[in-house]
Amino acid sequence: MMTRIETLMNTIATLSVVALCLLITANVAGRIFFGAGVPDAMVLVRELMVPAILFPLASATAARAHVAIEVVARFFPPALARWMAVLAALVGLVIVLPLLWAGWREFTDAFGSGALFTGDLGLPKWPGRALFVIALAMFALRLVHVAAIDLAAALRGRDTPRTDPQGS
């Protein structure tokens, strides 16, 4: 189930990047040829960056595709490397959970107040906040999943799986 959701999120991230490219191109072309850009282009770009950057985090975590310091990690004995993987997932959770809480508070404030961006279109703030919360919630769930897999591997003395073995 998580893999399906992550695939959907990656698709949305890809579409966001395409939309960003089209929006920026249209804005530049509009300024060059018509003397005016796309209304609220900066707001739209800022809001599209949320899914473009944050949505792939959960699947990157499942694939263990985050940037790692392999130069140092390869010098660790295998037993220590297993426990370092557990520690990395737990530290990731410690970092993500306050961000998730703050994002939730921002979302509820923006949704409850009906806050709008200033600009020509008067776009609501809550959709971008909701996307932020969804992305971080999926990332946190995947970190919990990876921590559990890594902990089981460390306790059994087996190597940490390099990809998601359960396909979930």
C-alpha positions as CSV (number, residue, x, y, z in Angstrom):
1,M,0.0,0.0,0.0
2,M,2.8,2.5,0.9
3,T,4.5,1.7,-2.4
4,R,1.4,2.7,-4.3
5,I,1.0,5.9,-2.4
6,E,4.7,6.7,-2.9
7,T,4.4,6.0,-6.6
8,L,1.5,8.4,-6.7
9,M,3.5,11.0,-4.8
10,N,6.4,10.6,-7.2
11,T,4.1,11.1,-10.1
12,I,2.7,14.2,-8.5
13,A,6.3,15.4,-7.9
14,T,7.1,14.8,-11.5
15,L,4.0,16.7,-12.7
16,S,4.9,19.5,-10.3
17,V,8.4,19.8,-11.9
18,V,6.8,19.9,-15.4
19,A,4.3,22.5,-14.2
20,L,7.2,24.5,-12.7
21,C,9.0,24.4,-16.1
22,L,5.9,25.5,-18.0
23,L,5.0,28.2,-15.5
24,I,8.5,29.7,-15.5
25,T,8.8,29.5,-19.3
26,A,5.3,31.2,-19.7
27,N,6.3,33.8,-17.2
28,V,9.6,34.7,-18.9
29,A,8.0,34.6,-22.4
30,G,5.1,36.7,-21.2
31,R,7.5,39.3,-19.8
32,I,9.6,39.3,-23.0
33,F,6.8,39.4,-25.5
34,F,3.8,41.0,-23.7
35,G,5.5,43.0,-21.0
36,A,3.6,41.1,-18.2
37,G,4.2,37.8,-16.6
38,V,1.8,35.1,-15.2
39,P,-0.2,36.5,-12.3
40,D,1.1,35.3,-8.9
41,A,3.9,33.3,-10.6
42,M,6.1,33.6,-7.6
43,V,3.4,32.2,-5.3
44,L,2.6,29.4,-7.7
45,V,6.3,28.5,-8.0
46,R,6.7,28.5,-4.2
47,E,3.7,26.3,-3.8
48,L,4.7,23.8,-6.5
49,M,8.1,23.4,-5.0
50,V,6.5,21.6,-2.0
51,P,5.4,18.5,-3.8
52,A,8.4,18.7,-6.2
53,I,10.9,18.5,-3.4
54,L,9.1,16.8,-0.5
55,F,6.9,14.1,-2.1
56,P,9.8,11.9,-3.2
57,L,11.3,11.7,0.4
58,A,9.3,8.6,1.4
59,S,10.3,6.5,-1.6
60,A,13.9,7.8,-1.4
61,T,13.9,6.5,2.2
62,A,12.5,3.2,1.2
63,A,15.2,2.8,-1.4
64,R,17.8,4.1,1.0
65,A,18.7,6.6,-1.6
66,H,19.5,9.5,0.7
67,V,23.0,11.0,0.5
68,A,25.2,9.0,2.8
69,I,28.8,9.4,3.8
70,E,30.0,6.1,2.3
71,V,33.6,7.0,2.7
72,V,33.3,6.9,6.4
73,A,30.5,4.3,6.7
74,R,32.4,1.6,4.8
75,F,35.1,1.7,7.5
76,F,32.6,0.6,10.2
77,P,32.4,-3.0,11.2
78,P,29.2,-4.7,10.0
79,A,27.7,-4.8,13.4
80,L,28.2,-1.1,14.0
81,A,26.9,-0.3,10.5
82,R,23.7,-2.1,11.3
83,W,23.1,-0.1,14.5
84,M,24.1,3.1,12.7
85,A,21.3,2.5,10.2
86,V,18.9,2.2,13.1
87,L,20.2,5.3,14.7
88,A,20.0,7.2,11.4
89,A,16.3,6.3,11.0
90,L,15.6,7.4,14.6
91,V,17.5,10.6,14.3
92,G,15.5,11.3,11.1
93,L,12.3,10.8,13.1
94,V,13.5,13.2,15.8
95,I,14.1,15.8,13.1
96,V,10.9,15.2,11.1
97,L,8.3,14.9,13.9
98,P,8.7,18.6,15.1
99,L,8.5,19.7,11.4
100,L,5.4,17.6,11.0
101,W,3.8,19.1,14.1
102,A,4.7,22.7,13.0
103,G,3.3,21.9,9.5
104,W,0.1,20.6,11.0
105,R,-0.3,23.8,13.1
106,E,0.3,26.0,10.0
107,F,-2.2,24.0,8.0
108,T,-4.9,24.2,10.6
109,D,-4.3,27.9,11.1
110,A,-4.4,28.6,7.4
111,F,-7.5,26.4,6.8
112,G,-9.3,27.7,9.8
113,S,-8.7,31.4,9.0
114,G,-9.2,31.1,5.3
115,A,-5.8,32.9,4.8
116,L,-5.0,34.0,1.3
117,F,-1.8,35.0,-0.5
118,T,-1.6,38.6,-1.4
119,G,-1.7,39.0,-5.2
120,D,-3.9,39.1,-8.2
121,L,-5.4,35.7,-7.8
122,G,-6.0,35.6,-4.0
123,L,-4.9,32.0,-3.8
124,P,-5.6,30.2,-0.5
125,K,-2.7,29.2,1.7
126,W,-4.0,25.9,3.0
127,P,-3.4,23.6,0.0
128,G,0.3,24.1,0.1
129,R,0.3,23.5,3.8
130,A,-1.7,20.4,3.4
131,L,0.8,19.0,0.8
132,F,3.6,19.7,3.2
133,V,1.9,17.8,6.0
134,I,1.1,14.9,3.7
135,A,4.7,14.7,2.5
136,L,6.2,14.8,5.9
137,A,3.6,12.3,7.3
138,M,4.5,9.8,4.6
139,F,8.2,10.4,5.2
140,A,7.7,9.8,9.0
141,L,5.8,6.6,8.3
142,R,8.5,5.4,6.0
143,L,11.2,6.2,8.6
144,V,9.3,4.2,11.2
145,H,9.1,1.3,8.7
146,V,12.8,1.5,7.9
147,A,13.8,1.8,11.5
148,A,11.8,-1.4,12.3
149,I,13.4,-3.3,9.4
150,D,16.9,-2.0,10.4
151,L,16.3,-2.9,14.1
152,A,15.2,-6.4,13.2
153,A,18.3,-6.8,11.0
154,A,20.6,-5.5,13.8
155,L,19.0,-7.7,16.4
156,R,19.4,-10.8,14.2
157,G,22.9,-9.8,13.1
158,R,22.0,-9.6,9.5
159,D,23.0,-7.0,7.0
160,T,20.7,-4.0,6.6
161,P,18.6,-4.4,3.5
162,R,19.6,-2.0,0.8
163,T,16.0,-1.7,-0.6
164,D,12.5,-2.2,0.9
165,P,12.3,-6.0,1.2
166,Q,8.5,-6.1,1.9
167,G,7.5,-4.0,-1.0
168,S,5.0,-2.2,1.1
